[in-house]
Amino acid sequence: MSYPFRDAYHRLRKSLTSKVGQLWPTVAFETATTPVTENEYSPYDVEWPKPLPAQAVEFLHSWSKLSDREAVYRVTGPCTLDPKMGIIFKQGRVVWGSSDRSQTEKNPSFLKHLQKPALCLPKAISLHHFHGDNYFHFFLYVLSKLHSAEHLGICPSAPVIVSEKTGATSFFKEAEALGLFGGRQVVRQKRKEVLRIEELYLVQSPFCRRPFFDWLCEKLELDLEPANKRRLLVLRGENAANGRALRNRGAVIDLAKKHGFEVVDPGELTLKKQAKLFSEAEVVLGQHGAGLTNLVFRRAKPTTLIELFSPTMGSPHYFMIAREKNFRYRSLMTRNPQGRDFTASTEVDLSELQHVLLQL
């Protein structure tokens, strides 16, 4: 199918699916589920660092007005589970708000929930997350749910369900091999299959909280006080899919090496090697991106994160991790973006970076 026809087809399909969604019979989330436990956390109201991209400031501003929650809900009676976002259906009726992205739910496979399910399970816990194939999202939105289920004592023998695309990633397979899922069976829900579960549990985990980080480090048996004290320069691969290249990358590497840094591209390392390397890092200097997720593996202090932001995009998530772990944090804004906002290449102000490194 040519691109113009393909794009027109997908627009039409999405429009029709949206209209179906508006007309499809529904069941309220409160009717379809029973709370097992609900814990509220105070809003994330802190003074944030400067400079930050406008996107990060907007996120922190919104987050400061919202309470966070750790909760488990049991679906009352049998249900079917949609493969795309983990939305549930009760007797063919959609339960909006049942995924962990309740504000952006759309386009489940409505008709498939009227057909025979691909698999039936007596009991399970859903760890569905739409972006679970992203390294950061896997830890903060998938594994964090497993932590909540475990420390709340939810069905220790019940299997967990993840999407096929999450379960296909190398880091998921490595996490499974390293024992992060314990003895639980992991069910990978295929892209076009609907599952029926007699007793399903939905988990909401609090975002970016210290107990999850500690649980993760304990699972991986990482040292509290490692013998090595590394300085890591974390750079994106030169051919990274999302771009965001540093045009003076070579000069940044040369300057960092003069201050005792070793260059790391986490995308080239196994999960086990990333965990050990970052557990030994007393200073991390790096571009904003999923590679900084590895900060969760550092337990010792003092530790410093210096984050390089593009002025055109960026979230505050690694600042939030550093703050939750009581690490020092500095942010620097790169210069002269070229290209689209999300993928623009930039340059590091070397004199500014030198000033910060001299203060370590």
N, C-alpha and C positions, 0 to 999 in steps of 0.2 A: 504494500500500500504506500503510495507516494506521500511525502510529508504534508502537503496541503490537505489531501483527502483524509490522512490519518488524524491530523489535528482537528479537522472539522468533525470527524467521527467521534473523537473523544469528548469534544465540547458538547455534542448532541447527547452522547451517552451520559455524561455527568449531569446535564440539564434534566434529562428524563429521570435519572436515579434520584435527583434531588426532589423532583415533583412526587415521585413514588414515596419518598421518605416523609413528605409532608402529609400524605394521605394514609400511610400505613398505620394499622392499629397499634396502640402503644399501651404500656403498663408503666406506672410511675415507679421510680427507683425505690422509694420508701415502701411501696406496696410489694415489690418483688424481692426485697431483701430484709434481713433482720440483723441489726448491729450485734456483733460479738464483743467488740471493744472499740471505744473511741477516746482518743487522747488529744487534747488541744495544746498547741504551742503558741506562745506569744508572737506577734508580728516581728519580722526581722528589721528592727529599727536601730540602725547603727550609723555612725558617721562614716561615709565612704571616702576612699582615697581620691586624690587628683594627681594627674589627669585621668579621665575615663572617657571612652567614646559615648556619644549621646545615647546609643542603644543600651549600654550598660547602666547609665544613669537612670534611664526610663524604667528599666527592669527593677533596680533597687528602690526607686520611688514607689512603684506599684507594690513591690514585695513588702515594703514597710507598713502597708495598710492592710495586709492580709494575715490572718492567723494560719498556721500550718497545722497539719493533722496526721496522726497515725491511727489507722482504723482498719478493722477487719469486718467484712459483711458476709453473711451466709445467705445464699440465694434460697428462698423458700420454695423447696420442691425442685423437680427436674427443670433443666434449662438447656438451651443450645448456645454455643459460643461461636461468634463470628471470627473468621481468620484474620481480617484486616486490622482491626484496632482492639479486638477483644470485647466488643459490644455483646451483651447477652440478649437472648430472646426467650420469652415465656409463652409456650404454646403458640408459637408463630408470631407473637406480638413483640415489637422492639422495646427495649428498656433503655431509653436515652439517659445518658449520664452514668452508664455502667462501666465505661472505659476510664483510663487514667488521663484522658484528654477530653473531658466532658464538654469543654467549650468549643471544640473543633471537630466533634464527631460527624461523620458523613459517610454515605454510600456503602453501608454493609450489603452483603449478598442476601437481600430480602427473600427471594424465592427459594433459596437453598434451605432456609429454615422451615419450609413446608415439606421438604423431602426427607428421605431416610438419611440419618447422619452417617458420616464415614466411620466413626468410632464412638463407642459408648463407654463411659467410665463411671464407676460407682461413686468416686470422690476425687476431688482435685483442687489445686490452688492455681489461680490464673496469675502468671507473671507477665502478661502481655504488655508490650509498649510499642507504639508505632515506629519509633526510631531506635529500637533495641539493637540494630545492627551498627550503631555508632558507639565507639569505645566509651566516650563519656556517658552517654545515655544508658549503656549497658550496666555500668556500675551504679550510677545515681538513680536510675529508675527501674531496673530489673533486679539486680542483686540486692538493692536496698529493701525491696519487697520481701525477698526471701529472708533477709535478716529480721524484718518485722514479724513475719510468720513464725520464725523459729523462737525468737525471744518471748513472743506472746503465747507460745505453746500450741500453735494451731496445727492439728493433725500431723504429727511427726512422720507418719508413714505414707501420707498422701502424695501422689505424684504432682509435679508442677508442670504447667503448660506454658510454652513460649511459641512465638511465631517461627515459621520455617526459616525466614531470613535472619532472625536473631540466632537461631540454633546452628546456622550454617557458617557463622563467622569463626575465624581461627581463634579469636580470644575466648569465645564461648566454649569451644571444644577444649581449649587448654584449661579454662576455669573448671570445667567438668572433670577433666583428668586430674587436676590438682585437689579435687575433693571438696570444692566449695559448695556443692549441692548435697554433700553427705551421702546418705544411702538412698536418697529419693530418686524415683524414676523421673526422667525428663521426657515429656511428650512434646515433640515438635509438630505443631499444627500446620499442615500444608496450606499453601496459598489459596486453594479453591475448595477446601473441605470444612465442613461444619461438624463440630463435636457435640455430643449430648453428655451431660454430666448430671448424675442424680443429686449430688451434693457438692456445690461449687462455692469456693471462698474467693472473695475479691479483697485485695489488699491495697491500702493507701499508705505509703511510707512517707515520713517527714523528709524534707529535702535538705541534704547537706548537713547531717548531724553527726557529732563525734561518736556516739555509741556504734553506729554502723561502721565508721572507719576503724575503730578499735577491734570490732568483731572480724572485719576483713583481714587485718594484720595478724590477729591471733589464728585465724583459719590457715593462713599461709606461713605461720610460725616465723614471723619476721622479728629480728632482734630489737629490743628496746634501746640498747646502746651499742650500735654496730662499731666495730673497730675502725673501719675505713671512714674517712671524712672527705667526701667528694664535692667538687664544684662542677655542676653540669650545665652546659649550654645546649638547650633543647631547640633544635631547628626543624622546620618542616622539610620533607624531601624536596629536592629541586624540581621534581616532576609531580608534586602533590596535586591531587585531583581538583582541589579548591583554590589552587594558585596561592595568592598572598605571599609571593616571593619577596625576598629582600634583595634589592638591586646591588647593595654593597655588602653582600653576604660574606665575601672573602675577607674584607676589612674587619667585619664584626668578629669573625672567627679568630683572626690574628690578634685583635685586641683582647678577646676573652682568654686566649691561650696565655698571653702575657700575665694574666691574673690567675693562672692555675686552673682554668676550666678545661674540661674534656668535652668534645662535641658528640652529641647523641641524637640520633633519629629513632625515636621509639618504634616507629612503624617497621623497622628492620629487626626488631628484637622479639623474642617470645615473651609471653606474659610473665613467666617465671623470672626471666632475666630482667625485665623492666621492674618488677617488684623488688628484686634484690638491689638493683642499681639505685633506684630512688630511695630505698630505705636507708642508704648510706650517704645521701646527698644533704649536706648542710647548707648549700646554696644552690638554687635552681634559677637560671636565667633563661627565659624562653619566650618564643612567640606565642601569642594567644592561640590556643588550639587544643585538640583532644589529648595531645601528648602530655599536657600539664595535669591531666587527670591522675597521673602516676604519683602526684604529691600525696595522695591518700595513703601510700605505702610507707611514708616517713613517720616514725614514731618519736624519735629523739628531738631534743631542742638544745640550743637555739637553732632555728632553721629560717632561712630567708628565701622568699620568692620575689624575683624581679621579672615582671611581665611586660612584654613588648606588644603594645596595641597598635593596630591600624586605626587611623582617625575615622575610617568609614564604617567600621563594624566591630562588634565584640560584646561579650556578655561578662557579668561580674562573677561568674561561677568559681573561678580559681581564687579570686580574692575571698570569696565566701568559705572555700575549703581552708585557705590559709588562716583566716580569722577563727574558724571553728577549732582548728588545731593549735591556736595560739602561736602561729608563726609570724615572723616579720614580713611585711609586704611593701613593695615599691612598684609603681607603674610608670612606664615611659611611653610616650606617643611617638610612633615613627612618622616620617615626613613625606611630603610630595606624592600622594597616592596617584597612581595611573591605572585606569581601567575601571571596570564595574565595581560597585561598592564592596560586594562580598568577596571578590577575587583580586582586588587591586594590589599591584606591587607597590612597595614603599622603600624608603631608605631610613636607616638608623642614624640619629645624630650622634656621631662618635664621641664628640667632646662631652656631651651630656652623659653618655654611657660611661665614659672614662671617669667622670666625676662621681657617679654612683658606685662604681667598682672600687674606687679608692677609699670609699667609706666603709667597706666591708671589714 
